[in-house]
Amino acid sequence: MEENKNVSKNKWKRIFKKKWFFPAVYLSVAALLLTGVLWYQNVSNQVPDLAEDMEEELNEDLQSNDQDNPDEDATTVMQQQESLQMPVSEDLQVEIVTKFYDYNADAETQEQGLILYENKFYQSDGVAISTSDNQAFDVMASLSGEVVELKQDPLLGNVVKMEHDQGITTYYASLEEIFVEEGTQVEQGQSIGTAGQNAIGQDNGVHVHFEVRKDDTPVNPENFINQPIHKIAAPDEDDAESEEESSEEEASTEDDATEDDSEQEEEDQSEMNEEEQEQEESTDETESSRAMERT
Protein backbone atom coordinates (compact mmCIF):
# COMPACT_ATOMS: atom_id res chain seq x y z
CA MET A 1 0.00 0.00 0.00
CA GLU A 2 2.76 2.42 0.93
CA GLU A 3 4.55 1.64 -2.32
CA ASN A 4 1.40 2.51 -4.32
CA LYS A 5 1.06 5.86 -2.50
CA ASN A 6 4.67 6.70 -3.20
CA VAL A 7 4.20 5.89 -6.88
CA SER A 8 1.11 8.22 -7.10
CA LYS A 9 2.97 11.07 -5.43
CA ASN A 10 5.89 10.65 -7.77
CA LYS A 11 3.57 10.78 -10.79
CA TRP A 12 2.02 14.10 -9.65
CA LYS A 13 5.48 15.51 -8.93
CA ARG A 14 6.59 14.56 -12.41
CA ILE A 15 3.51 16.27 -13.88
CA PHE A 16 4.02 19.45 -11.84
CA LYS A 17 7.63 19.59 -13.07
CA LYS A 18 6.50 19.62 -16.69
CA LYS A 19 6.85 23.09 -18.32
CA TRP A 20 3.48 22.94 -20.03
CA PHE A 21 1.45 22.05 -16.86
CA PHE A 22 0.86 25.50 -15.34
CA PRO A 23 0.29 27.26 -18.67
CA ALA A 24 -2.26 24.57 -19.48
CA VAL A 25 -3.97 25.15 -16.13
CA TYR A 26 -4.04 28.93 -16.70
CA LEU A 27 -5.47 28.46 -20.20
CA SER A 28 -8.16 26.10 -18.91
CA VAL A 29 -9.19 28.52 -16.15
CA ALA A 30 -9.20 31.40 -18.61
CA ALA A 31 -11.33 29.39 -21.04
CA LEU A 32 -13.82 28.61 -18.31
CA LEU A 33 -14.00 32.27 -17.23
CA LEU A 34 -14.45 33.43 -20.82
CA THR A 35 -17.18 30.87 -21.38
CA GLY A 36 -18.97 32.07 -18.22
CA VAL A 37 -18.74 35.73 -19.27
CA LEU A 38 -20.07 34.98 -22.77
CA TRP A 39 -22.93 32.90 -21.37
CA TYR A 40 -23.91 35.68 -18.94
CA GLN A 41 -23.89 38.31 -21.69
CA ASN A 42 -26.04 36.12 -23.91
CA VAL A 43 -28.59 35.57 -21.15
CA SER A 44 -28.65 39.29 -20.33
CA ASN A 45 -29.33 40.15 -23.98
CA GLN A 46 -32.12 37.60 -24.27
CA VAL A 47 -34.06 38.87 -21.22
CA PRO A 48 -34.63 42.43 -22.59
CA ASP A 49 -35.54 40.97 -25.97
CA LEU A 50 -38.13 38.74 -24.30
CA ALA A 51 -39.53 41.68 -22.32
CA GLU A 52 -39.70 43.80 -25.47
CA ASP A 53 -41.49 41.02 -27.34
CA MET A 54 -44.06 40.66 -24.55
CA GLU A 55 -44.60 44.43 -24.42
CA GLU A 56 -45.10 44.59 -28.18
CA GLU A 57 -47.63 41.75 -28.09
CA LEU A 58 -49.52 43.48 -25.27
CA ASN A 59 -49.61 46.79 -27.15
CA GLU A 60 -50.83 45.03 -30.30
CA ASP A 61 -53.66 43.39 -28.35
CA LEU A 62 -54.69 46.71 -26.82
CA GLN A 63 -54.60 48.43 -30.20
CA SER A 64 -56.64 45.63 -31.70
CA ASN A 65 -59.31 46.00 -29.00
CA ASP A 66 -59.40 49.76 -29.44
CA GLN A 67 -59.82 49.37 -33.19
CA ASP A 68 -62.71 46.94 -32.72
CA ASN A 69 -64.86 49.41 -30.68
CA PRO A 70 -63.25 52.87 -30.93
CA ASP A 71 -66.51 54.83 -31.10
CA GLU A 72 -68.11 52.95 -28.21
CA ASP A 73 -65.12 53.44 -25.90
CA ALA A 74 -64.77 57.12 -26.76
CA THR A 75 -68.50 57.71 -26.29
CA THR A 76 -68.55 55.98 -22.90
CA VAL A 77 -65.61 58.00 -21.57
CA MET A 78 -67.07 61.24 -22.91
CA GLN A 79 -70.49 60.60 -21.39
CA GLN A 80 -68.97 59.81 -18.00
CA GLN A 81 -67.30 63.23 -18.03
CA GLU A 82 -70.34 65.17 -19.29
CA SER A 83 -72.60 67.42 -17.26
CA LEU A 84 -76.27 68.05 -17.99
CA GLN A 85 -76.74 71.22 -20.07
CA MET A 86 -79.76 73.32 -21.03
CA PRO A 87 -81.09 72.23 -24.45
CA VAL A 88 -80.35 75.62 -26.00
CA SER A 89 -77.33 77.57 -27.15
CA GLU A 90 -75.27 79.10 -24.32
CA ASP A 91 -75.53 82.62 -25.74
CA LEU A 92 -79.33 82.45 -26.16
CA GLN A 93 -81.40 84.39 -23.60
CA VAL A 94 -84.22 82.11 -22.48
CA GLU A 95 -86.63 81.77 -19.59
CA ILE A 96 -88.48 78.84 -18.02
CA VAL A 97 -92.16 79.60 -18.51
CA THR A 98 -93.46 76.36 -16.97
CA LYS A 99 -91.63 74.62 -14.13
CA PHE A 100 -91.38 70.98 -13.13
CA TYR A 101 -94.16 70.00 -10.71
CA ASP A 102 -92.32 69.12 -7.50
CA TYR A 103 -94.31 67.49 -4.69
CA ASN A 104 -91.79 68.81 -2.15
CA ALA A 105 -91.99 72.43 -3.34
CA ASP A 106 -94.09 75.19 -1.82
CA ALA A 107 -97.59 75.96 -3.11
CA GLU A 108 -96.45 78.91 -5.24
CA THR A 109 -93.77 76.88 -7.02
CA GLN A 110 -96.16 73.97 -7.52
CA GLU A 111 -98.65 76.34 -9.12
CA GLN A 112 -95.96 77.27 -11.70
CA GLY A 113 -95.70 73.56 -12.54
CA LEU A 114 -99.37 73.19 -13.52
CA ILE A 115 -100.59 73.25 -17.12
CA LEU A 116 -104.17 74.31 -17.90
CA TYR A 117 -105.66 72.44 -20.83
CA GLU A 118 -109.39 72.27 -21.63
CA ASN A 119 -110.34 73.51 -18.17
CA LYS A 120 -108.22 70.85 -16.45
CA PHE A 121 -104.86 71.18 -14.68
CA TYR A 122 -102.04 68.77 -15.48
CA GLN A 123 -98.75 68.34 -13.58
CA SER A 124 -95.67 69.13 -15.68
CA ASP A 125 -93.04 66.35 -15.90
CA GLY A 126 -90.47 68.78 -17.33
CA VAL A 127 -89.83 72.44 -18.01
CA ALA A 128 -91.01 74.65 -20.86
CA ILE A 129 -88.26 76.92 -22.20
CA SER A 130 -89.01 79.97 -24.34
CA THR A 131 -87.58 83.34 -25.41
CA SER A 132 -88.95 86.80 -24.74
CA ASP A 133 -89.44 87.53 -28.46
CA ASN A 134 -91.42 84.30 -28.96
CA GLN A 135 -89.27 83.36 -31.97
CA ALA A 136 -88.12 79.88 -33.02
CA PHE A 137 -84.67 78.76 -31.85
CA ASP A 138 -82.42 75.72 -32.21
CA VAL A 139 -82.88 72.93 -29.67
CA MET A 140 -79.61 71.22 -28.64
CA ALA A 141 -78.89 67.80 -27.16
CA SER A 142 -78.29 68.28 -23.44
CA LEU A 143 -76.13 65.11 -23.32
CA SER A 144 -74.42 62.86 -25.84
CA GLY A 145 -76.42 59.76 -26.61
CA GLU A 146 -78.54 57.79 -29.06
CA VAL A 147 -81.81 58.90 -30.64
CA VAL A 148 -84.16 56.01 -29.80
CA GLU A 149 -87.56 57.44 -30.75
CA LEU A 150 -89.19 60.09 -32.94
CA LYS A 151 -92.94 60.58 -32.73
CA GLN A 152 -95.81 62.97 -33.30
CA ASP A 153 -97.82 63.35 -30.10
CA PRO A 154 -101.31 64.94 -30.32
CA LEU A 155 -100.68 67.03 -27.19
CA LEU A 156 -96.88 67.48 -27.05
CA GLY A 157 -96.23 67.83 -30.80
CA ASN A 158 -93.03 66.47 -32.37
CA VAL A 159 -90.98 64.57 -29.75
CA VAL A 160 -87.37 63.34 -29.77
CA LYS A 161 -86.33 60.77 -27.15
CA MET A 162 -82.63 60.12 -26.40
CA GLU A 163 -80.97 57.50 -24.20
CA HIS A 164 -77.74 58.03 -22.25
CA ASP A 165 -75.59 56.14 -19.77
CA GLN A 166 -76.65 55.23 -16.22
CA GLY A 167 -80.37 54.97 -16.98
CA ILE A 168 -80.78 58.60 -18.10
CA THR A 169 -83.24 59.55 -20.86
CA THR A 170 -84.10 63.02 -22.18
CA TYR A 171 -87.20 64.20 -24.05
CA TYR A 172 -87.51 67.21 -26.35
CA ALA A 173 -91.12 68.05 -27.26
CA SER A 174 -93.02 70.85 -29.01
CA LEU A 175 -90.54 70.82 -31.91
CA GLU A 176 -91.32 72.52 -35.20
CA GLU A 177 -88.59 70.70 -37.14
CA ILE A 178 -86.47 67.61 -36.40
CA PHE A 179 -82.90 67.35 -37.70
CA VAL A 180 -81.95 63.85 -36.46
CA GLU A 181 -82.95 60.31 -37.32
CA GLU A 182 -83.81 57.37 -35.10
CA GLY A 183 -80.82 55.18 -34.25
CA THR A 184 -78.16 57.89 -34.76
CA GLN A 185 -75.53 58.93 -32.21
CA VAL A 186 -75.75 62.60 -31.25
CA GLU A 187 -73.09 64.65 -29.46
CA GLN A 188 -73.81 67.09 -26.66
CA GLY A 189 -74.64 70.53 -28.05
CA GLN A 190 -75.62 69.20 -31.47
CA SER A 191 -78.81 70.72 -32.91
CA ILE A 192 -81.64 68.19 -33.02
CA GLY A 193 -84.48 70.50 -34.14
CA THR A 194 -86.21 73.85 -33.69
CA ALA A 195 -88.68 75.01 -31.05
CA GLY A 196 -92.33 75.25 -32.01
CA GLN A 197 -95.80 75.05 -30.50
CA ASN A 198 -98.04 72.25 -29.26
CA ALA A 199 -101.63 71.79 -28.12
CA ILE A 200 -101.14 71.43 -24.37
CA GLY A 201 -98.75 74.37 -24.07
CA GLN A 202 -100.47 76.96 -26.23
CA ASP A 203 -100.13 79.64 -23.54
CA ASN A 204 -96.32 79.28 -23.73
CA GLY A 205 -96.16 80.18 -27.43
CA VAL A 206 -93.00 79.00 -29.20
CA HIS A 207 -91.08 76.83 -26.74
CA VAL A 208 -89.39 73.47 -26.15
CA HIS A 209 -90.73 71.10 -23.52
CA PHE A 210 -87.66 69.44 -21.92
CA GLU A 211 -87.80 66.36 -19.68
CA VAL A 212 -85.09 64.36 -17.87
CA ARG A 213 -85.80 60.89 -16.51
CA LYS A 214 -83.76 58.57 -14.28
CA ASP A 215 -84.80 54.93 -14.77
CA ASP A 216 -88.00 56.28 -16.39
CA THR A 217 -88.83 58.45 -13.35
CA PRO A 218 -89.15 62.20 -14.11
CA VAL A 219 -86.70 64.46 -12.27
CA ASN A 220 -86.49 68.24 -12.06
CA PRO A 221 -84.01 69.36 -14.76
CA GLU A 222 -83.27 72.61 -12.90
CA ASN A 223 -81.81 70.63 -9.98
CA PHE A 224 -79.17 68.95 -12.14
CA ILE A 225 -78.12 71.54 -14.74
CA ASN A 226 -74.28 71.65 -14.89
CA GLN A 227 -74.13 68.55 -12.68
CA PRO A 228 -72.26 65.35 -13.77
CA ILE A 229 -74.52 62.69 -15.20
CA HIS A 230 -73.81 60.26 -12.34
CA LYS A 231 -75.33 62.73 -9.83
CA ILE A 232 -78.75 62.69 -11.49
CA ALA A 233 -81.01 60.81 -9.09
CA ALA A 234 -84.74 60.14 -8.99
CA PRO A 235 -86.71 61.50 -6.03
CA ASP A 236 -87.63 59.13 -3.24
CA GLU A 237 -90.88 57.49 -4.33
CA ASP A 238 -92.02 57.08 -0.74
CA ASP A 239 -91.63 60.81 -0.11
CA ALA A 240 -93.55 61.64 -3.27
CA GLU A 241 -96.36 59.25 -2.37
CA SER A 242 -96.60 60.53 1.20
CA GLU A 243 -96.64 64.10 -0.07
CA GLU A 244 -99.40 63.26 -2.54
CA GLU A 245 -101.40 61.50 0.16
CA SER A 246 -100.93 64.49 2.45
CA SER A 247 -102.21 66.81 -0.27
CA GLU A 248 -105.23 64.56 -0.82
CA GLU A 249 -105.93 64.47 2.92
CA GLU A 250 -105.73 68.26 3.12
CA ALA A 251 -108.08 68.60 0.16
CA SER A 252 -110.46 66.08 1.74
CA THR A 253 -110.34 67.96 5.05
CA GLU A 254 -111.09 71.24 3.28
CA ASP A 255 -114.02 69.63 1.47
CA ASP A 256 -115.37 68.24 4.75
CA ALA A 257 -115.00 71.63 6.40
CA THR A 258 -116.80 73.27 3.51
CA GLU A 259 -119.64 70.74 3.73
CA ASP A 260 -119.92 71.28 7.51
CA ASP A 261 -120.05 75.05 7.00
CA SER A 262 -122.75 74.64 4.37
CA GLU A 263 -124.82 72.41 6.64
CA GLN A 264 -124.42 74.86 9.51
CA GLU A 265 -125.52 77.75 7.31
CA GLU A 266 -128.57 75.77 6.21
CA GLU A 267 -129.49 75.01 9.81
CA ASP A 268 -129.06 78.65 10.82
CA GLN A 269 -131.19 79.77 7.87
CA SER A 270 -133.87 77.24 8.77
CA GLU A 271 -133.95 78.48 12.38
CA MET A 272 -134.20 82.08 11.20
CA ASN A 273 -137.10 81.18 8.92
CA GLU A 274 -138.92 79.45 11.78
CA GLU A 275 -138.43 82.48 14.05
CA GLU A 276 -139.77 84.78 11.35
CA GLN A 277 -142.82 82.58 10.87
CA GLU A 278 -143.47 82.56 14.64
CA GLN A 279 -143.18 86.35 14.76
CA GLU A 280 -145.59 86.69 11.85
CA GLU A 281 -148.12 84.35 13.51
CA SER A 282 -147.79 86.23 16.78
CA THR A 283 -148.38 89.55 15.00
CA ASP A 284 -151.44 88.15 13.23
CA GLU A 285 -152.91 86.91 16.51
CA THR A 286 -152.30 90.30 18.18
CA GLU A 287 -153.99 92.16 15.34
CA SER A 288 -156.95 89.75 15.43
CA SER A 289 -157.46 90.21 19.17
CA ARG A 290 -157.33 93.99 18.82
CA ALA A 291 -159.96 93.89 16.07
CA MET A 292 -162.26 91.79 18.24
CA GLU A 293 -161.91 94.21 21.17
CA ARG A 294 -162.86 97.14 18.93
CA THR A 295 -165.89 95.27 17.76
Buried (B, 14 or more C-beta within 10 A) or exposed (E): EEEEEEEEEEEEEEEEEEEEEEEEEEEEEEEEEEEEEEEEEEEEEEEEEEEEEEEEEEEEEEEEEEEEEEEEEEBEEBBEEBBBBBBBBEEEEBEBBBBBBBBEBEEEEBEBBBBEEEEEEBEBBBBBBBBEEEEBBBBBBBBBBBBEEBEEBEBBBBBBBBBBBEBBBBBBBBBBBBBBEEEEBBEBBBBBBBBBBBEBBEEBBBBBBBBBBBEEBBBBBEBBBEEEBEEBEBBEEEEBEEBEEEEEEEEEEEEEEEEEEEEEEEEEEEEEEEEEEEEEEEEEEEEEEEEEEEE
